[in-house]
Amino acid sequence: MSGELHALRHLAAYLEAAGQNARLHRLLLADREWMDRKLAALEDDGAYLGDIAIALRQFEDPLTPSGLLVVAQLFAARLVVRLRGESYAEDDLIVLTLEGRVKMALARARLRVAPEKRCGDLLAIHRVLRRRGQADRDLLDEIRDRAFAVENDRERAYAFAALGEEAALSGFPVPARAAFDKAADALALMGPSLLDRIWVLQVLAGTQARAGFYPDALAALRAIHHPFYLAWTAADMAPLAPESGARARLLTQAESLAARLEDPGQEIWVLKRILLSSISMGADTEVRRLLRKLRELAATSGGDRAIQALAIGFAAMGRCQKAGNALQDLREGWARGEALKAIAVAWGKGAHWYRAERTVDTIEKPVDRRATLRQLAVLAAEEGAFREARHLLKKARMEVSDGTIPPSRRLSLSAGLQNDASAPPEQDRLQASASEAVRLAESGNEVAARNLLRQLETTVPITTFSEASVWQTLAIAHARLGERERAFEILQDLAQIRRLPVLDNLNRREEARKAARAAAECGAFLLAFEMLEELPSDLFSGELALCAGAFERLSPGLAATVKTEVARILGWSSSPGEIPERSP
């Protein structure tokens, strides 16, 4: 091991052992040089995170003003690494893996907070490795362990289904069977939403068919009782059937169902899926027949949807010029996006990168342009055109958002309103009593405050998270009375209860916000920062600002200093997502 690599790996530990804490803090927090040097040399963000963990070992609540400032800086630096990991899309990680930079790709994937996203990224990396003859059983086991941590039944079913396919294609049939069984278990636990169940059955049918578990795939297909989704899934499964007779029967079933659909748009969608499957199977006679049928529909009831299907079909056949000509007949802009994406990808498969990029430039929606550029980048990397891949990824990152609110954020907002509205009157009374205890303590009426605390603590159980909020307020009252150890004890107990698997992710985040504010009000600042880390990265600074009053009580002027230093360090992530060049 070279001297420089040895220093990069162990200097932080040596400084801690020597008691040179101030030097360690300067190394980690003065600027981003140490972080960048470690990443460039070791291709692993975990090394820098390990140094931060070493520095944090020195601190415990209650913190001094100088200790609070350093802790805030360390958590901000840790957030920078997390932001850098989150800025990488799955396609970035695929390109890194194709370049041979597997260690960096894995390190970035492991920074994902949401287990379903970590599973998806790790699976994408493993697919590249498997296609290169480097299937990794340990990595598949890691993905399995993360899949168990996915709380949403539908997302867990997706994760295990994808893992089952990947394990089977990697030559591990027993783990594949176990993963598919877990996907079926998640499906059995799902709620009454018919559409969610259909989507999972579609995924199971496809993954099991590709994995060679064809009887299981047929069982999943037969469990779909909606004619549109049944036809769609049958069409997509046809190329995966083990023999020609089964392929023909699936296509016939799909087309027969499509003919009975009342919605012309759904019929054309299924016909498009049948066309694409027929193209992939090399069934030229069927392809010509389906193209004629779509032309007839375009001239009658199908309109733009049929023309779009024709263009996508021609693109799948590699006939990009003919696909472009078909687009000239489209009257509505909404129909052009998917067709242009297909044409751009077709140009990319032929390594015509300039034409592919120019086609992307004509796509109207930024989100569609970004997705297509990323898809092209992966194609370029698969062909070894890494310079082109990097250019396409950089261009994708420059695409601005279309300004819509993500569904998850809309759900978060609505969930928050529902939670506020659903607090029962008894909880409101208890919360008011707890707040009165805080007021009494702050006004110097300590005897009355302690009497009220004793009364509440003997009568308020912790069976709901509304009651947990009452206990957070009681902890603040203890802190105001100078009973910091009791306050910290309550907060630690609440932290353990809050981690029980009874909340969905959105409500867990809301509880983390409340717990962080309560911990800060009690002077448990290290615990408060740990709670803030559970929030999405874009909420960190805003929630930290809500703790400013607690910082000021510790030391006047401290809130402004913390804000300035946190902003400085978060500025290290001002150019997220760039894949660093390989060190020479």
N, C-alpha and C positions, 0 to 999 in steps of 0.2 A: 504494500500500500504506500503510495507516495506521501510525502510530508504534507502537501497541501490537502489531499483527500482526508488524511488522518485528522488534520486541524478542523476541516469542515465538519467532520462527523463528531468530534469529541471536545472541541474547544469550550462549548457552553458548559459541559459537565465539569471540565477542569476548572473553569472560572468559579462555578458554584462551590466546588470542593475547597478552593483556595479562599473562599469568602470574599471574592472580588465581585460583589453583586452590582455595584455601580457600573463597573466595566461591562458586565454581562448585559445590563439594561441598555447601555450605549450601543453595544454590538447589535442588539436586536431591534432597537427602536429609533436610533438616530436617523437612519434613512433605510431605503430598501435594498442596499447593496448586499448585505449578508443573505437576505432572502433570495435574491436573484443569483448570487454565486452558488448557493447550495442547490438551487433548482437546476442551474446549467450543468453543474458537475455531477450531481447525483440523480437527476431526473426524477425527483421524488419530493413532493411538498411535505410529506410526512416528516422529513428530517428537520425542517424549520419548525413545524408544529411541535416536534419533540423538544426543541430548544425552548419554545415558549412554555411548555409544560414544566421544564426544569426551573425556569424563572418563576413560575407561579407557585412552585412548591414552598417558596419562602414566606408566603402570605397566608394569613388566616384572619377571620373576623374576630374582634373589631379592628378595622384598618386605621392607620394614621392618615392625615391628609396627603403626605408624600406617598404613602403606600397605595392609597386610593388612586392617585394619578398614574402610578406605574401600572397598576392592575387594569385601569381603563385603557391604557396604551397597549398592553399585552392582549387584551380581548379584542381591541380594534385590529391589531396585527393578525390575530387568528381569523378574524372576519375577512380580512383582505385575501387570505389564502382560500377561504370558503367561496368568496366572490369569484376568484379566479377559476375555481373548479366549476362553479355554477355557470360561468360564461361559456364553457365548452359545451357545444352540442354533441349529440351522439356521432354525427358525421365527422366532427373534429377528431374524436377519439378513434374512429375507424381509419382516418388518414394517418394519424400517428402510428397506429398499429401496422398499417401497410408499409410505412416508412421503416419499420423495424424498431420503433421506439415504444415497445410494449410496456416497459416499466413506467414511463411517464403517463401513458394512456391509462394504465391500471390505477396509478396514484390519483389521477384526476377523477376517474369514475368513483373511487372510494371516498372522495370528498362530498359526494351527493348526500344530502340529509335524508331525503325521502327514500325509503327502502325500495319502492317500486321503480324509481328512477335509477337507483344504483343497480338493481337487477337488470334493467333494460340496457344500460351502458356496458355492464360486464358481459352480458350475452352478446352484444354487438362486437365487442373485442374478441370474445371466444370464437365467434363465427369466422372471423378472419384467420385466427390461429388454426382452427380446425381445417379450413380449406387449404391451409399451407402444410397440413400434416402434423400439426403441433397441438392436438387436442390435449386439454389439461384437466384431469379429473379433480385435482385440488381446487381449481378455479370453479368448476361446476358445483363442487360441494359448498364453496363460499356463496355462490349464487343461491343455492338451495336454502342456506341458512338465512340469507337476507329475505328470501321469498316468504319464509315463515313470519318475518317481522311486518309484512304488509298487512295492514288492518282491514282495509276495504275488501270485502269478499270478491267483488268483481275483479279488482286489480290483482288480488292474490291468485285468482283463477287464471288470469292472463299470464302472470309471471310463471306459475308452475307449468302451464301448457307450453309456453315457449321453452322453458327449461327441459321439459320432456322431449320435445323435438330435437333440441340441441344435443342432449345426452344420447339419444338414439342414433343420430347421425354421426356422433363421435365414437360409436362402437360400445356404448355402455347401456345395454337393454334393461338391466335390472333397475338402475337409478331412473331410467326413462319411465318405466312402468310405475315406479313409486311417485314420480312427479305428476304423471297424468292422474293417478289416483287422488293426489292432493288437490289437483285442479277440480276433479269431480266432487270432492268433499266441499270445496269452497262454493261450487255451484249449488250444492244441496243446502248450504246455509244462507243463500241469497234470499232477499226479501221478495215481495210479490211483483216487483217490476218486470213485466213480461219482456220489454225490450232489452233490458240488461241480460236477462237469461238467454235470449236469442243471440245476442252478441257473443256471449261466452260459448254457446254451442257452436256458433260459426267458427270461432277461434279454435275450439277443440277439434272440430271436424278437419280443419285445414292442417293444424299441427300434427295430429295423429296420422293423417294420410301421408304427409311428407315424411313422417318418422317411420313409416312402414307398418303402423298399427291400423291396417285398413278396416278390419271388422269393427274396431272401436270407433273409427271415424264414421262408418256407416250408421252406427248406433246414435252418435251425436247428430248426424244429419236427420235421421228419422224422428228425433225428439223435437225438431223444429216444426211447429204446426202452423206457422204463418206462411201463406203461399209465396209471397214475394221473397222473403228471406230464404225459404226452402229452395226456390228456383235459383236464386243468386248463389247459394252455397253449393248446390249440385253442379252448376256451371263451372265454378272455380275448382271443385274437386275432380272434375272429369280427367284432366291430364295426369292426375296422381293415382288413378285407378290402376290395378296391377295388370289388367289385360284389356284388349281392344273392345270386347263385348261390354264390359262394365263401363268403359269410357263412353261408348255409344249410348248405353241406356241412361246414363246420367245427363248427357246432353239432350237426349230426347225428352226426358222428364222435365228438364229445365225449360225447354221451349214450349212444351205442352202447358206447363203452369203459366208461363208468360202470356200465352195466347188468351188465358182466362182472366188475367188481371184487368180490373176496371180502369186503373190509372195508366194512360198511355206512356207517361214518363217512366213508370216502373217497368212496363213491358220493354221499352227501349233499353233501359239499364240492363235488364237480364240478357237481352239480345246482344248487347255490347260485350257482356261477360262471356257469353257463348262464343262470340266472334274471337275474342282474345284467346280463349282456350283452344279453339280450333286452329288459330294461327300457330300457337305454341306446339300443337300436336302435328303440324304439317298437313292438316286435312284440307288440301287445296280446293277440292270440289265443294266442301261445306263452306269454306271461306267465301268462294264466289257466290254461292247461293245466299249467304247471309248479307253480303254486300248489296246484292240486288234487292233483297227484302228491305234493307235500311234505306236504299234510294227510293223505293216505293213509299215507305213511311214518311220520308222527308218531303215528298211531293204531296202528301195527304195530311194525315193527323199528326205525324211526328214532328214536323217543323225543325226548329233549331236543335232539339235534343238528338234527332236522328242524324242530322248533319255533323254534329259534334261526335257522335259515335263513329260515323264514317271516317272522320279525320283522325280519330284516335286509332282506329283499325289500320288505316294506311300507314300511320307512324309506326305502329307495332310491326308492320311488314317491312319497315325501312324505306318506304316510299314517301319521303318527306316532302318532295315537291308536290305530289298528288294530294297529300294531306293539307298542305298550304293552300292549294287551289280550292279544296273543299271549304276551307274557312271563309273564302270570299263570299260564300252564299249565306253566311250567318248574319241574322238581322239583330240579334241581341248580344250585348257585350258580355253578359254573365256566362254565355256558353263558350266563349273563346279561351278562358283561362286554362281549363283542364286540357283542352286540345293543344294549346301552345306548349304546355308543360310536356305533353307526350312527344310533340315534335322536337322540342329542345333535347329531350333525353335520347330520342332516336339519332339526332345529329351527334350527340355525345358518344353513343355506342359505336358510331363510325369514326370516332376520334376527330370529328370536324368541330373543334372547340370554338373557333371564331363564329361559325354559323349558329352553334348552340347558344353562345352567349348573346348574339344579336337577337335570336328568337326570344330569349328570356327578357330582354329589354322591352319587348312589346307586350309583356304580360301586365295587366292593369293593376292587380292588387299586390302591395308590397309583400304580404305574407306568402303569396304564391311565388313571387320572384325569389324570395329568400329560400323557400323550400326546394325550388328547382335548382338554384345555384348550388346548394349543398349536395343534392343528389348528383349533379354533374361533377362536383369535386371528388366524390367517392369513386365515380367511374374513371376519372382522370388518374386518381391514385392507384386504382386497380390495374391500370395500363402502365404504371410507372411514370406517369407525367406529373411528378410531384410539384414542379414549379407552377403548372397550370392549376393543380388542385389547390395550392396555397392562394393563388390569385383569386380563384372562385370563392373560396371560403372568406377571404378578406372582403370581397365585394358583397357577399351575403351578409356579413356583419354590418356593413354600411347601410343596408336597407333599413329605413325607418319603419316604426310601427304604424299600423293603419288606424291607431287611436281607439280601437275597441277595448272594452273592459273584459279581461279574461273571465271565463265562466267561473273559475275557482274564486276570483275576487268578488264577483257578483254574489256567489253563494256565501262567502264570508260575511259580506255586508248584510245579507238577508238573515243569516244565522244569528248575527249579533243582535239584530232588531228583535228576533224571536226570543232570544235568551233574555233580553232586558224586559220584554213584555210579559214573560211567563213566570217571573218571580212571584211566589204566592205572598199574600198579605202577612202571614206569620213571619216569613223571612225578612220582610221589610221592617217589621217591629223589632226583630232581633238585631238587625243591622243598625237600626236607629239607637237601640240600647247600647250596642258596642261603641258607636260613634260618641254617645254621651259619656262613656267611660274615658275616651280619649280627651274630650273637652274638659272633664273634671280634672284629669291628670295635668293637662296643660295650664289650667287655671289655678293650680296649687291645692285643690281640694283632694288630697291624697287619700284620706280615710274613706270618703264617699266613693272615690274611684275604685279602691281596692274592694270595698263591699260589693259594688256592682259587678266587678270582675269575678269575684267568688261565686256570686249568684249565677252569672251567665255560664261560667265554666262547668258548673255542676248540672246545668239544665240543657245546654246546647250540645247535641251529639254531632258527629261528623258523618252524616250519611248521604249528604248531597253536596254539590259544589257551591250551592248558595250558602250552606252552613260553613263551608270552608272559608268563604269570603268573610263571614262573621268572625271566625277565628283569626284571620289575618288582621282584622281591625283590633281584636283583643291583644294580639302580639304588639301592635303599635302602641296600645295603651300601656302595656307593661314597659315598653321602651321609654315612654314619656315619664314613667315613674322611676326610671333608673334601673329597672329590673331587666337588664339586657340578657342575662343568661336564660331567664324564663321566656323572653321573647324569641331568642334564637332556637330554644327547644321546640316551641310551637311551630316555628317556620320549618324546621327540619322535619318534624312529623308530617306537616302538610305537604312538603316536597315528596315524601315517600308515598303518601296517599294519592297525590295528583298523578303519579306515574303509573298507577294501576291501569290495566287495559280496559277502561270503561268509557273512554272518551274518543270521539273521532278526532282527526288531526286539527280541524278548524277550531273546535271547542278547546282542545288541549292548548292551542296557541293563545286563546283568550285567557285561559287560566294562568298560563305562563306570564302574560302581561300583568295580570293582577298580582301574582306572587312576586314578581320583580319589583313592582312599586311598593308593596308592603315590606319586602325585605330592605329596600333602601330606606324607607321611613323608620325602620327599626335600627338602622345603622349596620345591617348585615350586607355590606356592599359586595363582598365576594360572592355570596349566594345570589344577590340580585343580578350580577353579571352572568352567572351560570344560567339563571332563568331566561335572561335576554337572549342567550345563545340559542335557545330553543325556537326563537321566532324566525320567520323568513328574514333574510339578510336586509331587505329593503326597509324593514320596520325598525332596525336596530337603533339608528340615530334618533328617530322620532321618539321612541320609548325612552331612550337615555335622557332626552331633554326633559321628560316628565319627572325625572329623578333629581332635577336641578335643585329643588328646594331642600332636599335631604343633603346634597353636597354642600350647600351654603350653610346649613346648620353645623356641619362638621368644621368648616373653615370658610369665612367670608372671602369671596372671590374665587373659590375653588371651582364652582360650576363653570365659569367662563374659561378657566384654564383647561379643564377637562374637555369642554366642547372644542376648543381650539386644537388641542393635541389629537383628539379622536378624528377631527376633520382632516388634520395633516396626514395622519397615517392612512385613513381611508382613501386619501388622494393617491396612494400608491397603486390603487386599482383603477386609475382613470382611463387606462387603455386595456380593458379586459378582453380576453378571448384570443389574443394573438398567440399562435403556436411558436414558441421560441425556437430559433435555429439550433440545430445540433451543435454541441461544442466541438471544436476541432480536436 
